[in-house]
Amino acid sequence: IKVLFFASNPRDLSQLALDEEARSIQNEISSNKNFRFVSRWATRPGDVLKALNEEKPQIVHFSGHGNYSKVALQ
């Protein structure tokens, strides 16, 4: 089972402890050989579909901030 972790932490918003969250998830599943943890950092909207197609995960976990006004402008 592949777990794909997306992290997005824009500099202009309050910073989240995404590294600690990723490490916590990875530690929880590391004892089970049926799980594989893959992470993508500094994720932008266009990166999500590409990563989903490349990795074909069974589980997706997204952590971060979003800003609709910035997405709408891209």
C-alpha positions as CSV (number, residue, x, y, z in Angstrom):
1,I,0.0,0.0,0.0
2,K,1.5,3.3,-1.1
3,V,0.9,6.4,1.0
4,L,1.5,9.7,-0.9
5,F,2.1,12.7,1.4
6,F,1.8,16.1,-0.1
7,A,3.2,19.1,1.8
8,S,2.6,22.7,1.0
9,N,3.8,25.5,3.3
10,P,3.8,28.9,1.5
11,R,6.3,31.4,3.0
12,D,3.7,34.2,3.3
13,L,1.5,32.1,5.6
14,S,2.1,30.8,9.2
15,Q,4.5,27.9,9.0
16,L,3.3,24.4,9.8
17,A,5.5,21.6,11.2
18,L,5.1,19.5,8.1
19,D,8.4,17.7,8.5
20,E,7.3,16.5,12.0
21,E,3.9,15.3,10.6
22,A,5.5,13.4,7.8
23,R,8.0,11.8,10.2
24,S,5.2,10.8,12.5
25,I,3.2,9.1,9.7
26,Q,6.3,7.4,8.4
27,N,7.2,6.1,11.8
28,E,3.7,4.7,12.4
29,I,3.7,2.7,9.1
30,S,7.4,1.7,8.9
31,S,6.9,-1.4,11.0
32,N,4.5,-2.8,8.4
33,K,6.3,-3.9,5.3
34,N,3.0,-3.7,3.3
35,F,3.2,0.1,3.4
36,R,5.5,2.4,1.4
37,F,5.7,6.1,2.3
38,V,6.3,8.6,-0.5
39,S,6.4,12.4,0.0
40,R,6.2,15.4,-2.2
41,W,7.3,18.8,-0.8
42,A,6.5,22.4,-1.8
43,T,3.5,21.0,-3.7
44,R,1.8,23.4,-6.1
45,P,-1.6,22.8,-7.6
46,G,-0.2,21.5,-10.9
47,D,2.0,19.0,-9.0
48,V,-0.8,17.0,-7.5
49,L,-2.2,15.3,-10.6
50,K,1.3,14.6,-12.0
51,A,2.3,12.9,-8.7
52,L,-1.0,10.9,-8.5
53,N,-0.4,9.6,-12.0
54,E,3.3,8.8,-11.4
55,E,2.9,7.2,-8.0
56,K,-0.6,5.7,-8.2
57,P,-1.1,5.7,-4.4
58,Q,-3.8,3.9,-2.5
59,I,-3.8,6.6,0.3
60,V,-3.2,10.3,-0.2
61,H,-2.5,12.7,2.7
62,F,-2.3,16.4,2.1
63,S,-0.9,18.8,4.7
64,G,-0.5,22.5,4.2
65,H,-2.1,25.8,3.5
66,G,-4.1,26.9,0.5
67,N,-4.8,30.3,-0.9
68,Y,-7.7,30.4,-3.4
69,S,-6.8,33.9,-4.7
70,K,-3.3,32.7,-5.7
71,V,-4.5,29.5,-7.3
72,A,-7.1,31.3,-9.3
73,L,-4.4,33.6,-10.7
74,Q,-2.2,30.8,-12.0
